[in-house]
Amino acid sequence: MPKPQKSHGARNDQDLYGGLIRLHILHHAAKEGLYGQWMIEELAHHGYKISAGTLYPMLHGMERKGYLKSRKKRNGRTYRRFYRATPLGRKALSLVRTRLNELFDEVARKRRKRVKPAGKQS
């Protein structure tokens, strides 16, 4: 009989959080735009501990896929790269919100169980 795998805490769950973090990024990029350090702080406010070494590859990947567009903006002596959602990113966010609402209804609100069609087994 195989042994159950032990959970090693949040590290094992990070692959699940990646999608949520990308949605959070897209939400703020569509709303007001963002830069990396601000996003790290925003995510920390919601309980996500994410390093620049994790966030920036996510941002660059989302930009390569066409969901985000960035531009450099001067801030005093330094430059910051600001990210905004593209039309493709806004459309994706809209579609995901619909699916997210359905999932939330099923998972968090524990919607009434659906009656299974006759003859269908679990």
C-alpha positions in Angstrom: 0.0 0.0 0.0 1.5 3.4 -1.0 2.3 5.8 1.8 0.5 9.2 1.7 2.7 12.1 0.8 3.5 14.5 3.6 2.7 18.1 3.0 5.6 20.4 3.4 3.5 23.6 3.9 3.0 26.5 1.6 5.9 25.5 -0.7 4.0 22.6 -2.2 1.0 24.9 -2.8 2.9 27.6 -4.7 2.0 26.1 -8.1 -1.7 26.7 -7.2 -1.0 30.3 -6.1 0.8 31.2 -9.4 -2.5 31.5 -11.2 -4.0 33.6 -8.4 -1.0 35.9 -8.5 -1.2 36.3 -12.2 -4.9 37.2 -11.9 -4.1 39.7 -9.2 -1.4 41.3 -11.5 -3.8 41.4 -14.4 -6.5 43.0 -12.2 -4.2 45.9 -11.1 -2.6 46.3 -14.5 -6.1 46.8 -16.0 -7.2 49.1 -13.2 -4.3 51.5 -12.7 -1.1 50.0 -13.9 1.7 48.8 -11.6 5.4 48.4 -11.2 7.2 45.4 -9.6 8.0 46.6 -6.1 4.5 48.0 -5.6 3.1 44.6 -6.8 5.3 42.7 -4.3 4.0 44.9 -1.5 0.4 44.6 -2.7 0.7 40.8 -2.8 2.3 40.8 0.7 -0.7 42.8 1.9 -2.9 39.8 0.8 -0.6 37.2 2.4 1.6 36.2 -0.6 5.3 36.3 0.0 6.8 36.7 -3.4 10.4 37.7 -4.3 11.5 39.9 -7.2 13.1 36.8 -8.6 9.7 35.2 -8.9 7.6 38.2 -9.8 9.6 39.7 -12.6 9.7 36.5 -14.7 5.9 36.3 -14.3 5.6 39.9 -15.5 7.9 39.3 -18.5 6.0 36.1 -19.4 2.7 37.9 -19.3 4.1 40.6 -21.5 5.5 38.0 -24.0 2.0 36.4 -24.1 0.5 39.8 -24.9 -1.5 40.3 -21.6 0.7 43.2 -20.5 2.6 46.1 -22.0 5.4 47.9 -20.2 7.2 51.2 -20.5 10.0 52.8 -18.6 9.1 55.8 -16.6 11.6 58.1 -14.8 11.2 58.3 -11.0 13.8 60.7 -9.7 17.2 59.4 -10.7 15.9 55.9 -11.4 13.6 54.4 -14.0 10.8 52.0 -13.2 9.1 49.7 -15.6 5.3 50.2 -15.5 2.9 47.5 -16.7 -0.6 48.0 -18.1 -3.0 45.4 -19.4 -3.4 45.2 -23.1 -6.8 44.7 -24.8 -6.0 41.0 -24.9 -5.2 41.1 -21.1 -8.5 43.0 -20.4 -10.5 40.4 -22.4 -8.8 37.5 -20.6 -9.5 39.1 -17.3 -13.1 39.5 -18.2 -13.4 35.8 -19.2 -11.6 34.7 -16.1 -13.8 36.8 -13.8 -16.9 34.8 -15.1 -15.2 31.5 -14.5 -13.9 32.7 -11.1 -17.4 33.6 -10.1 -18.6 30.1 -11.0 -15.8 28.5 -9.2 -16.3 30.7 -6.1 -20.0 29.7 -6.1 -19.0 26.0 -6.2 -16.1 26.0 -3.8 -16.6 28.8 -1.3 -20.4 29.1 -1.1 -20.9 25.4 -1.3 -23.8 25.7 -3.7 -26.5 23.1 -3.5 -25.5 19.8 -4.9 -26.7 19.1 -8.4 -28.9 16.1 -8.9 -26.9 13.6 -10.9 -28.6 12.2 -14.0 -30.0 8.7 -13.6 -27.6 6.0 -14.3 -24.5 8.2 -13.7 -22.1 7.0 -11.0 -19.6 9.0 -9.0 
